[in-house]
Amino acid sequence: MLSINEIKSLITSEEGYNVEFKKSIPSKVKEITEEICAFSNAAGGTILLGVDDNNSIQGILFSNAKRSAL
């Protein structure tokens, strides 16, 4: 599990080979599983949900439907 400081460091270093930002949970589970598969087939990585492409923390609200889909 990443510490708060590690997460902040990832956000300030921007997206790259092993860091991906997602502003929201994709509507189709396939979209997030493709990202996970890509990281697992490479050197690993981190997907940060609730962070936009401008390195701004937006946060996410999880509905019961989203929790069930994951």
mmCIF file of the N, C-alpha and C atoms, coordinates in Angstrom:
data_MODEL
# 
_entry.id   MODEL 
# 
loop_
_atom_site.group_PDB 
_atom_site.id 
_atom_site.type_symbol 
_atom_site.label_atom_id 
_atom_site.label_alt_id 
_atom_site.label_comp_id 
_atom_site.label_asym_id 
_atom_site.label_entity_id 
_atom_site.label_seq_id 
_atom_site.pdbx_PDB_ins_code 
_atom_site.Cartn_x 
_atom_site.Cartn_y 
_atom_site.Cartn_z 
_atom_site.occupancy 
_atom_site.B_iso_or_equiv 
_atom_site.pdbx_formal_charge 
_atom_site.auth_seq_id 
_atom_site.auth_comp_id 
_atom_site.auth_asym_id 
_atom_site.auth_atom_id 
_atom_site.pdbx_PDB_model_num 
ATOM 1   N N  . MET A 1 1  ? 0.847   -1.179 0.000   1.00 0.00 ? 1  MET A N  1 
ATOM 2   C CA . MET A 1 1  ? 0.000   0.000  0.000   1.00 0.00 ? 1  MET A CA 1 
ATOM 3   C C  . MET A 1 1  ? 0.888   1.236  0.000   1.00 0.00 ? 1  MET A C  1 
ATOM 4   N N  . LEU A 1 2  ? 0.506   2.197  -0.808  1.00 0.00 ? 2  LEU A N  1 
ATOM 5   C CA . LEU A 1 2  ? 1.279   3.426  -0.922  1.00 0.00 ? 2  LEU A CA 1 
ATOM 6   C C  . LEU A 1 2  ? 0.935   4.401  0.194   1.00 0.00 ? 2  LEU A C  1 
ATOM 7   N N  . SER A 1 3  ? 1.937   5.130  0.645   1.00 0.00 ? 3  SER A N  1 
ATOM 8   C CA . SER A 1 3  ? 1.706   6.169  1.654   1.00 0.00 ? 3  SER A CA 1 
ATOM 9   C C  . SER A 1 3  ? 1.177   7.416  0.948   1.00 0.00 ? 3  SER A C  1 
ATOM 10  N N  . ILE A 1 4  ? 0.667   8.349  1.710   1.00 0.00 ? 4  ILE A N  1 
ATOM 11  C CA . ILE A 1 4  ? 0.162   9.606  1.151   1.00 0.00 ? 4  ILE A CA 1 
ATOM 12  C C  . ILE A 1 4  ? 1.277   10.335 0.419   1.00 0.00 ? 4  ILE A C  1 
ATOM 13  N N  . ASN A 1 5  ? 2.471   10.343 0.988   1.00 0.00 ? 5  ASN A N  1 
ATOM 14  C CA . ASN A 1 5  ? 3.596   11.019 0.338   1.00 0.00 ? 5  ASN A CA 1 
ATOM 15  C C  . ASN A 1 5  ? 3.979   10.349 -0.975  1.00 0.00 ? 5  ASN A C  1 
ATOM 16  N N  . GLU A 1 6  ? 3.914   9.026  -1.033  1.00 0.00 ? 6  GLU A N  1 
ATOM 17  C CA . GLU A 1 6  ? 4.207   8.312  -2.279  1.00 0.00 ? 6  GLU A CA 1 
ATOM 18  C C  . GLU A 1 6  ? 3.171   8.633  -3.350  1.00 0.00 ? 6  GLU A C  1 
ATOM 19  N N  . ILE A 1 7  ? 1.909   8.709  -2.954  1.00 0.00 ? 7  ILE A N  1 
ATOM 20  C CA . ILE A 1 7  ? 0.843   9.046  -3.900  1.00 0.00 ? 7  ILE A CA 1 
ATOM 21  C C  . ILE A 1 7  ? 1.038   10.464 -4.424  1.00 0.00 ? 7  ILE A C  1 
ATOM 22  N N  . LYS A 1 8  ? 1.321   11.407 -3.539  1.00 0.00 ? 8  LYS A N  1 
ATOM 23  C CA . LYS A 1 8  ? 1.564   12.791 -3.960  1.00 0.00 ? 8  LYS A CA 1 
ATOM 24  C C  . LYS A 1 8  ? 2.753   12.872 -4.906  1.00 0.00 ? 8  LYS A C  1 
ATOM 25  N N  . SER A 1 9  ? 3.777   12.094 -4.635  1.00 0.00 ? 9  SER A N  1 
ATOM 26  C CA . SER A 1 9  ? 4.952   12.070 -5.501  1.00 0.00 ? 9  SER A CA 1 
ATOM 27  C C  . SER A 1 9  ? 4.604   11.546 -6.891  1.00 0.00 ? 9  SER A C  1 
ATOM 28  N N  . LEU A 1 10 ? 3.790   10.504 -6.959  1.00 0.00 ? 10 LEU A N  1 
ATOM 29  C CA . LEU A 1 10 ? 3.365   9.968  -8.250  1.00 0.00 ? 10 LEU A CA 1 
ATOM 30  C C  . LEU A 1 10 ? 2.557   11.005 -9.029  1.00 0.00 ? 10 LEU A C  1 
ATOM 31  N N  . ILE A 1 11 ? 1.687   11.725 -8.330  1.00 0.00 ? 11 ILE A N  1 
ATOM 32  C CA . ILE A 1 11 ? 0.844   12.723 -8.991  1.00 0.00 ? 11 ILE A CA 1 
ATOM 33  C C  . ILE A 1 11 ? 1.695   13.865 -9.538  1.00 0.00 ? 11 ILE A C  1 
ATOM 34  N N  . THR A 1 12 ? 2.668   14.316 -8.781  1.00 0.00 ? 12 THR A N  1 
ATOM 35  C CA . THR A 1 12 ? 3.503   15.425 -9.253  1.00 0.00 ? 12 THR A CA 1 
ATOM 36  C C  . THR A 1 12 ? 4.468   14.996 -10.354 1.00 0.00 ? 12 THR A C  1 
ATOM 37  N N  . SER A 1 13 ? 4.770   13.702 -10.431 1.00 0.00 ? 13 SER A N  1 
ATOM 38  C CA . SER A 1 13 ? 5.684   13.242 -11.484 1.00 0.00 ? 13 SER A CA 1 
ATOM 39  C C  . SER A 1 13 ? 4.973   13.010 -12.810 1.00 0.00 ? 13 SER A C  1 
ATOM 40  N N  . GLU A 1 14 ? 3.670   13.098 -12.833 1.00 0.00 ? 14 GLU A N  1 
ATOM 41  C CA . GLU A 1 14 ? 2.830   12.972 -14.024 1.00 0.00 ? 14 GLU A CA 1 
ATOM 42  C C  . GLU A 1 14 ? 2.732   11.532 -14.526 1.00 0.00 ? 14 GLU A C  1 
ATOM 43  N N  . GLU A 1 15 ? 1.824   11.334 -15.476 1.00 0.00 ? 15 GLU A N  1 
ATOM 44  C CA . GLU A 1 15 ? 1.625   10.017 -16.065 1.00 0.00 ? 15 GLU A CA 1 
ATOM 45  C C  . GLU A 1 15 ? 2.862   9.614  -16.860 1.00 0.00 ? 15 GLU A C  1 
ATOM 46  N N  . GLY A 1 16 ? 3.051   8.315  -16.952 1.00 0.00 ? 16 GLY A N  1 
ATOM 47  C CA . GLY A 1 16 ? 4.195   7.826  -17.706 1.00 0.00 ? 16 GLY A CA 1 
ATOM 48  C C  . GLY A 1 16 ? 4.091   6.337  -17.933 1.00 0.00 ? 16 GLY A C  1 
ATOM 49  N N  . TYR A 1 17 ? 5.243   5.721  -18.120 1.00 0.00 ? 17 TYR A N  1 
ATOM 50  C CA . TYR A 1 17 ? 5.321   4.307  -18.443 1.00 0.00 ? 17 TYR A CA 1 
ATOM 51  C C  . TYR A 1 17 ? 4.633   3.431  -17.400 1.00 0.00 ? 17 TYR A C  1 
ATOM 52  N N  . ASN A 1 18 ? 4.702   3.823  -16.132 1.00 0.00 ? 18 ASN A N  1 
ATOM 53  C CA . ASN A 1 18 ? 4.127   2.976  -15.088 1.00 0.00 ? 18 ASN A CA 1 
ATOM 54  C C  . ASN A 1 18 ? 3.162   3.709  -14.160 1.00 0.00 ? 18 ASN A C  1 
ATOM 55  N N  . VAL A 1 19 ? 2.633   4.853  -14.603 1.00 0.00 ? 19 VAL A N  1 
ATOM 56  C CA . VAL A 1 19 ? 1.634   5.592  -13.813 1.00 0.00 ? 19 VAL A CA 1 
ATOM 57  C C  . VAL A 1 19 ? 0.533   6.067  -14.751 1.00 0.00 ? 19 VAL A C  1 
ATOM 58  N N  . GLU A 1 20 ? -0.690  5.791  -14.381 1.00 0.00 ? 20 GLU A N  1 
ATOM 59  C CA . GLU A 1 20 ? -1.856  6.186  -15.189 1.00 0.00 ? 20 GLU A CA 1 
ATOM 60  C C  . GLU A 1 20 ? -2.870  6.862  -14.281 1.00 0.00 ? 20 GLU A C  1 
ATOM 61  N N  . PHE A 1 21 ? -3.404  8.001  -14.717 1.00 0.00 ? 21 PHE A N  1 
ATOM 62  C CA . PHE A 1 21 ? -4.436  8.709  -13.973 1.00 0.00 ? 21 PHE A CA 1 
ATOM 63  C C  . PHE A 1 21 ? -5.792  8.446  -14.625 1.00 0.00 ? 21 PHE A C  1 
ATOM 64  N N  . LYS A 1 22 ? -6.792  8.255  -13.813 1.00 0.00 ? 22 LYS A N  1 
ATOM 65  C CA . LYS A 1 22 ? -8.173  8.131  -14.269 1.00 0.00 ? 22 LYS A CA 1 
ATOM 66  C C  . LYS A 1 22 ? -9.012  9.095  -13.450 1.00 0.00 ? 22 LYS A C  1 
ATOM 67  N N  . LYS A 1 23 ? -9.629  10.048 -14.120 1.00 0.00 ? 23 LYS A N  1 
ATOM 68  C CA . LYS A 1 23 ? -10.463 11.037 -13.420 1.00 0.00 ? 23 LYS A CA 1 
ATOM 69  C C  . LYS A 1 23 ? -11.657 10.368 -12.752 1.00 0.00 ? 23 LYS A C  1 
ATOM 70  N N  . SER A 1 24 ? -12.192 9.337  -13.411 1.00 0.00 ? 24 SER A N  1 
ATOM 71  C CA . SER A 1 24 ? -13.347 8.631  -12.867 1.00 0.00 ? 24 SER A CA 1 
ATOM 72  C C  . SER A 1 24 ? -13.199 7.147  -13.177 1.00 0.00 ? 24 SER A C  1 
ATOM 73  N N  . ILE A 1 25 ? -14.066 6.375  -12.608 1.00 0.00 ? 25 ILE A N  1 
ATOM 74  C CA . ILE A 1 25 ? -14.075 4.943  -12.891 1.00 0.00 ? 25 ILE A CA 1 
ATOM 75  C C  . ILE A 1 25 ? -14.683 4.768  -14.277 1.00 0.00 ? 25 ILE A C  1 
ATOM 76  N N  . PRO A 1 26 ? -13.989 4.089  -15.180 1.00 0.00 ? 26 PRO A N  1 
ATOM 77  C CA . PRO A 1 26 ? -14.547 3.899  -16.516 1.00 0.00 ? 26 PRO A CA 1 
ATOM 78  C C  . PRO A 1 26 ? -15.914 3.227  -16.460 1.00 0.00 ? 26 PRO A C  1 
ATOM 79  N N  . SER A 1 27 ? -16.783 3.609  -17.390 1.00 0.00 ? 27 SER A N  1 
ATOM 80  C CA . SER A 1 27 ? -18.130 3.047  -17.397 1.00 0.00 ? 27 SER A CA 1 
ATOM 81  C C  . SER A 1 27 ? -18.128 1.573  -17.784 1.00 0.00 ? 27 SER A C  1 
ATOM 82  N N  . LYS A 1 28 ? -17.118 1.171  -18.521 1.00 0.00 ? 28 LYS A N  1 
ATOM 83  C CA . LYS A 1 28 ? -16.993 -0.229 -18.900 1.00 0.00 ? 28 LYS A CA 1 
ATOM 84  C C  . LYS A 1 28 ? -15.793 -0.827 -18.181 1.00 0.00 ? 28 LYS A C  1 
ATOM 85  N N  . VAL A 1 29 ? -16.004 -1.927 -17.500 1.00 0.00 ? 29 VAL A N  1 
ATOM 86  C CA . VAL A 1 29 ? -14.944 -2.572 -16.732 1.00 0.00 ? 29 VAL A CA 1 
ATOM 87  C C  . VAL A 1 29 ? -13.776 -2.946 -17.640 1.00 0.00 ? 29 VAL A C  1 
ATOM 88  N N  . LYS A 1 30 ? -14.062 -3.239 -18.900 1.00 0.00 ? 30 LYS A N  1 
ATOM 89  C CA . LYS A 1 30 ? -13.025 -3.633 -19.851 1.00 0.00 ? 30 LYS A CA 1 
ATOM 90  C C  . LYS A 1 30 ? -11.927 -2.573 -19.953 1.00 0.00 ? 30 LYS A C  1 
ATOM 91  N N  . GLU A 1 31 ? -12.309 -1.300 -19.871 1.00 0.00 ? 31 GLU A N  1 
ATOM 92  C CA . GLU A 1 31 ? -11.331 -0.223 -19.996 1.00 0.00 ? 31 GLU A CA 1 
ATOM 93  C C  . GLU A 1 31 ? -10.284 -0.275 -18.888 1.00 0.00 ? 31 GLU A C  1 
ATOM 94  N N  . ILE A 1 32 ? -10.690 -0.511 -17.676 1.00 0.00 ? 32 ILE A N  1 
ATOM 95  C CA . ILE A 1 32 ? -9.736  -0.551 -16.563 1.00 0.00 ? 32 ILE A CA 1 
ATOM 96  C C  . ILE A 1 32 ? -8.958  -1.865 -16.563 1.00 0.00 ? 32 ILE A C  1 
ATOM 97  N N  . THR A 1 33 ? -9.602  -2.949 -16.970 1.00 0.00 ? 33 THR A N  1 
ATOM 98  C CA . THR A 1 33 ? -8.884  -4.225 -17.002 1.00 0.00 ? 33 THR A CA 1 
ATOM 99  C C  . THR A 1 33 ? -7.808  -4.220 -18.082 1.00 0.00 ? 33 THR A C  1 
ATOM 100 N N  . GLU A 1 34 ? -8.021  -3.501 -19.173 1.00 0.00 ? 34 GLU A N  1 
ATOM 101 C CA . GLU A 1 34 ? -6.989  -3.385 -20.197 1.00 0.00 ? 34 GLU A CA 1 
ATOM 102 C C  . GLU A 1 34 ? -5.762  -2.662 -19.657 1.00 0.00 ? 34 GLU A C  1 
ATOM 103 N N  . GLU A 1 35 ? -5.973  -1.632 -18.851 1.00 0.00 ? 35 GLU A N  1 
ATOM 104 C CA . GLU A 1 35 ? -4.856  -0.913 -18.225 1.00 0.00 ? 35 GLU A CA 1 
ATOM 105 C C  . GLU A 1 35 ? -4.100  -1.830 -17.265 1.00 0.00 ? 35 GLU A C  1 
ATOM 106 N N  . ILE A 1 36 ? -4.838  -2.583 -16.472 1.00 0.00 ? 36 ILE A N  1 
ATOM 107 C CA . ILE A 1 36 ? -4.216  -3.497 -15.510 1.00 0.00 ? 36 ILE A CA 1 
ATOM 108 C C  . ILE A 1 36 ? -3.404  -4.559 -16.246 1.00 0.00 ? 36 ILE A C  1 
ATOM 109 N N  . CYS A 1 37 ? -3.951  -5.106 -17.312 1.00 0.00 ? 37 CYS A N  1 
ATOM 110 C CA . CYS A 1 37 ? -3.242  -6.121 -18.103 1.00 0.00 ? 37 CYS A CA 1 
ATOM 111 C C  . CYS A 1 37 ? -1.973  -5.546 -18.720 1.00 0.00 ? 37 CYS A C  1 
ATOM 112 N N  . ALA A 1 38 ? -2.058  -4.322 -19.224 1.00 0.00 ? 38 ALA A N  1 
ATOM 113 C CA . ALA A 1 38 ? -0.880  -3.690 -19.821 1.00 0.00 ? 38 ALA A CA 1 
ATOM 114 C C  . ALA A 1 38 ? 0.234   -3.542 -18.796 1.00 0.00 ? 38 ALA A C  1 
ATOM 115 N N  . PHE A 1 39 ? -0.113  -3.101 -17.589 1.00 0.00 ? 39 PHE A N  1 
ATOM 116 C CA . PHE A 1 39 ? 0.891   -2.964 -16.542 1.00 0.00 ? 39 PHE A CA 1 
ATOM 117 C C  . PHE A 1 39 ? 1.452   -4.321 -16.125 1.00 0.00 ? 39 PHE A C  1 
ATOM 118 N N  . SER A 1 40 ? 0.591   -5.316 -16.028 1.00 0.00 ? 40 SER A N  1 
ATOM 119 C CA . SER A 1 40 ? 1.062   -6.628 -15.587 1.00 0.00 ? 40 SER A CA 1 
ATOM 120 C C  . SER A 1 40 ? 1.946   -7.289 -16.640 1.00 0.00 ? 40 SER A C  1 
ATOM 121 N N  . ASN A 1 41 ? 1.744   -6.956 -17.907 1.00 0.00 ? 41 ASN A N  1 
ATOM 122 C CA . ASN A 1 41 ? 2.580   -7.506 -18.975 1.00 0.00 ? 41 ASN A CA 1 
ATOM 123 C C  . ASN A 1 41 ? 3.877   -6.732 -19.154 1.00 0.00 ? 41 ASN A C  1 
ATOM 124 N N  . ALA A 1 42 ? 3.982   -5.589 -18.533 1.00 0.00 ? 42 ALA A N  1 
ATOM 125 C CA . ALA A 1 42 ? 5.190   -4.770 -18.614 1.00 0.00 ? 42 ALA A CA 1 
ATOM 126 C C  . ALA A 1 42 ? 5.932   -4.860 -17.274 1.00 0.00 ? 42 ALA A C  1 
ATOM 127 N N  . ALA A 1 43 ? 6.363   -3.747 -16.772 1.00 0.00 ? 43 ALA A N  1 
ATOM 128 C CA . ALA A 1 43 ? 7.138   -3.714 -15.532 1.00 0.00 ? 43 ALA A CA 1 
ATOM 129 C C  . ALA A 1 43 ? 6.283   -3.409 -14.313 1.00 0.00 ? 43 ALA A C  1 
ATOM 130 N N  . GLY A 1 44 ? 4.958   -3.468 -14.459 1.00 0.00 ? 44 GLY A N  1 
ATOM 131 C CA . GLY A 1 44 ? 4.074   -3.109 -13.355 1.00 0.00 ? 44 GLY A CA 1 
ATOM 132 C C  . GLY A 1 44 ? 3.732   -1.633 -13.432 1.00 0.00 ? 44 GLY A C  1 
ATOM 133 N N  . GLY A 1 45 ? 2.891   -1.189 -12.540 1.00 0.00 ? 45 GLY A N  1 
ATOM 134 C CA . GLY A 1 45 ? 2.522   0.211  -12.546 1.00 0.00 ? 45 GLY A CA 1 
ATOM 135 C C  . GLY A 1 45 ? 1.444   0.519  -11.534 1.00 0.00 ? 45 GLY A C  1 
ATOM 136 N N  . THR A 1 46 ? 1.015   1.765  -11.552 1.00 0.00 ? 46 THR A N  1 
ATOM 137 C CA . THR A 1 46 ? 0.024   2.254  -10.608 1.00 0.00 ? 46 THR A CA 1 
ATOM 138 C C  . THR A 1 46 ? -1.052  3.029  -11.355 1.00 0.00 ? 46 THR A C  1 
ATOM 139 N N  . ILE A 1 47 ? -2.293  2.709  -11.064 1.00 0.00 ? 47 ILE A N  1 
ATOM 140 C CA . ILE A 1 47 ? -3.424  3.459  -11.611 1.00 0.00 ? 47 ILE A CA 1 
ATOM 141 C C  . ILE A 1 47 ? -4.027  4.252  -10.457 1.00 0.00 ? 47 ILE A C  1 
ATOM 142 N N  . LEU A 1 48 ? -4.075  5.551  -10.613 1.00 0.00 ? 48 LEU A N  1 
ATOM 143 C CA . LEU A 1 48 ? -4.649  6.414  -9.586  1.00 0.00 ? 48 LEU A CA 1 
ATOM 144 C C  . LEU A 1 48 ? -6.015  6.898  -10.049 1.00 0.00 ? 48 LEU A C  1 
ATOM 145 N N  . LEU A 1 49 ? -7.042  6.464  -9.370  1.00 0.00 ? 49 LEU A N  1 
ATOM 146 C CA . LEU A 1 49 ? -8.411  6.896  -9.671  1.00 0.00 ? 49 LEU A CA 1 
ATOM 147 C C  . LEU A 1 49 ? -8.691  8.210  -8.966  1.00 0.00 ? 49 LEU A C  1 
ATOM 148 N N  . GLY A 1 50 ? -9.415  9.083  -9.640  1.00 0.00 ? 50 GLY A N  1 
ATOM 149 C CA . GLY A 1 50 ? -9.773  10.363 -9.032  1.00 0.00 ? 50 GLY A CA 1 
ATOM 150 C C  . GLY A 1 50 ? -8.736  11.446 -9.266  1.00 0.00 ? 50 GLY A C  1 
ATOM 151 N N  . VAL A 1 51 ? -7.830  11.230 -10.231 1.00 0.00 ? 51 VAL A N  1 
ATOM 152 C CA . VAL A 1 51 ? -6.818  12.227 -10.575 1.00 0.00 ? 51 VAL A CA 1 
ATOM 153 C C  . VAL A 1 51 ? -6.969  12.529 -12.066 1.00 0.00 ? 51 VAL A C  1 
ATOM 154 N N  . ASP A 1 52 ? -7.038  13.814 -12.426 1.00 0.00 ? 52 ASP A N  1 
ATOM 155 C CA . ASP A 1 52 ? -7.208  14.151 -13.836 1.00 0.00 ? 52 ASP A CA 1 
ATOM 156 C C  . ASP A 1 52 ? -5.856  14.311 -14.533 1.00 0.00 ? 52 ASP A C  1 
ATOM 157 N N  . ASP A 1 53 ? -5.889  14.555 -15.831 1.00 0.00 ? 53 ASP A N  1 
ATOM 158 C CA . ASP A 1 53 ? -4.662  14.649 -16.628 1.00 0.00 ? 53 ASP A CA 1 
ATOM 159 C C  . ASP A 1 53 ? -3.836  15.891 -16.319 1.00 0.00 ? 53 ASP A C  1 
ATOM 160 N N  . ASN A 1 54 ? -4.387  16.810 -15.548 1.00 0.00 ? 54 ASN A N  1 
ATOM 161 C CA . ASN A 1 54 ? -3.657  18.007 -15.132 1.00 0.00 ? 54 ASN A CA 1 
ATOM 162 C C  . ASN A 1 54 ? -3.042  17.843 -13.745 1.00 0.00 ? 54 ASN A C  1 
ATOM 163 N N  . ASN A 1 55 ? -2.961  16.601 -13.286 1.00 0.00 ? 55 ASN A N  1 
ATOM 164 C CA . ASN A 1 55 ? -2.385  16.264 -11.976 1.00 0.00 ? 55 ASN A CA 1 
ATOM 165 C C  . ASN A 1 55 ? -3.184  16.841 -10.814 1.00 0.00 ? 55 ASN A C  1 
ATOM 166 N N  . SER A 1 56 ? -4.466  17.004 -11.008 1.00 0.00 ? 56 SER A N  1 
ATOM 167 C CA . SER A 1 56 ? -5.333  17.550 -9.983  1.00 0.00 ? 56 SER A CA 1 
ATOM 168 C C  . SER A 1 56 ? -6.174  16.432 -9.361  1.00 0.00 ? 56 SER A C  1 
ATOM 169 N N  . ILE A 1 57 ? -6.159  16.352 -8.048  1.00 0.00 ? 57 ILE A N  1 
ATOM 170 C CA . ILE A 1 57 ? -6.942  15.331 -7.343  1.00 0.00 ? 57 ILE A CA 1 
ATOM 171 C C  . ILE A 1 57 ? -8.405  15.758 -7.349  1.00 0.00 ? 57 ILE A C  1 
ATOM 172 N N  . GLN A 1 58 ? -9.258  14.932 -7.947  1.00 0.00 ? 58 GLN A N  1 
ATOM 173 C CA . GLN A 1 58 ? -10.686 15.202 -8.056  1.00 0.00 ? 58 GLN A CA 1 
ATOM 174 C C  . GLN A 1 58 ? -11.504 14.386 -7.064  1.00 0.00 ? 58 GLN A C  1 
ATOM 175 N N  . GLY A 1 59 ? -11.026 13.197 -6.769  1.00 0.00 ? 59 GLY A N  1 
ATOM 176 C CA . GLY A 1 59 ? -11.781 12.290 -5.913  1.00 0.00 ? 59 GLY A CA 1 
ATOM 177 C C  . GLY A 1 59 ? -12.841 11.552 -6.714  1.00 0.00 ? 59 GLY A C  1 
ATOM 178 N N  . ILE A 1 60 ? -13.397 10.524 -6.110  1.00 0.00 ? 60 ILE A N  1 
ATOM 179 C CA . ILE A 1 60 ? -14.416 9.698  -6.766  1.00 0.00 ? 60 ILE A CA 1 
ATOM 180 C C  . ILE A 1 60 ? -15.472 9.315  -5.746  1.00 0.00 ? 60 ILE A C  1 
ATOM 181 N N  . LEU A 1 61 ? -16.708 9.318  -6.187  1.00 0.00 ? 61 LEU A N  1 
ATOM 182 C CA . LEU A 1 61 ? -17.795 8.783  -5.379  1.00 0.00 ? 61 LEU A CA 1 
ATOM 183 C C  . LEU A 1 61 ? -18.165 7.413  -5.942  1.00 0.00 ? 61 LEU A C  1 
ATOM 184 N N  . PHE A 1 62 ? -18.207 6.416  -5.073  1.00 0.00 ? 62 PHE A N  1 
ATOM 185 C CA . PHE A 1 62 ? -18.571 5.069  -5.490  1.00 0.00 ? 62 PHE A CA 1 
ATOM 186 C C  . PHE A 1 62 ? -20.041 4.817  -5.209  1.00 0.00 ? 62 PHE A C  1 
ATOM 187 N N  . SER A 1 63 ? -20.792 4.542  -6.255  1.00 0.00 ? 63 SER A N  1 
ATOM 188 C CA . SER A 1 63 ? -22.181 4.147  -6.070  1.00 0.00 ? 63 SER A CA 1 
ATOM 189 C C  . SER A 1 63 ? -22.209 2.636  -5.851  1.00 0.00 ? 63 SER A C  1 
ATOM 190 N N  . ASN A 1 64 ? -23.307 2.136  -5.353  1.00 0.00 ? 64 ASN A N  1 
ATOM 191 C CA . ASN A 1 64 ? -23.431 0.688  -5.158  1.00 0.00 ? 64 ASN A CA 1 
ATOM 192 C C  . ASN A 1 64 ? -23.309 -0.053 -6.483  1.00 0.00 ? 64 ASN A C  1 
ATOM 193 N N  . ALA A 1 65 ? -23.818 0.533  -7.551  1.00 0.00 ? 65 ALA A N  1 
ATOM 194 C CA . ALA A 1 65 ? -23.713 -0.098 -8.878  1.00 0.00 ? 65 ALA A CA 1 
ATOM 195 C C  . ALA A 1 65 ? -22.258 -0.231 -9.298  1.00 0.00 ? 65 ALA A C  1 
ATOM 196 N N  . LYS A 1 66 ? -21.451 0.806  -9.071  1.00 0.00 ? 66 LYS A N  1 
ATOM 197 C CA . LYS A 1 66 ? -20.033 0.756  -9.411  1.00 0.00 ? 66 LYS A CA 1 
ATOM 198 C C  . LYS A 1 66 ? -19.307 -0.293 -8.577  1.00 0.00 ? 66 LYS A C  1 
ATOM 199 N N  . ARG A 1 67 ? -19.627 -0.355 -7.292  1.00 0.00 ? 67 ARG A N  1 
ATOM 200 C CA . ARG A 1 67 ? -18.976 -1.351 -6.422  1.00 0.00 ? 67 ARG A CA 1 
ATOM 201 C C  . ARG A 1 67 ? -19.305 -2.756 -6.880  1.00 0.00 ? 67 ARG A C  1 
ATOM 202 N N  . SER A 1 68 ? -20.534 -2.981 -7.313  1.00 0.00 ? 68 SER A N  1 
ATOM 203 C CA . SER A 1 68 ? -20.935 -4.296 -7.784  1.00 0.00 ? 68 SER A CA 1 
ATOM 204 C C  . SER A 1 68 ? -20.224 -4.660 -9.078  1.00 0.00 ? 68 SER A C  1 
ATOM 205 N N  . ALA A 1 69 ? -19.995 -3.664 -9.942  1.00 0.00 ? 69 ALA A N  1 
ATOM 206 C CA . ALA A 1 69 ? -19.353 -3.916 -11.225 1.00 0.00 ? 69 ALA A CA 1 
ATOM 207 C C  . ALA A 1 69 ? -17.887 -4.253 -11.052 1.00 0.00 ? 69 ALA A C  1 
ATOM 208 N N  . LEU A 1 70 ? -17.256 -3.716 -10.025 1.00 0.00 ? 70 LEU A N  1 
ATOM 209 C CA . LEU A 1 70 ? -15.838 -3.987 -9.796  1.00 0.00 ? 70 LEU A CA 1 
ATOM 210 C C  . LEU A 1 70 ? -15.716 -5.278 -9.052  1.00 0.00 ? 70 LEU A C  1 
# 
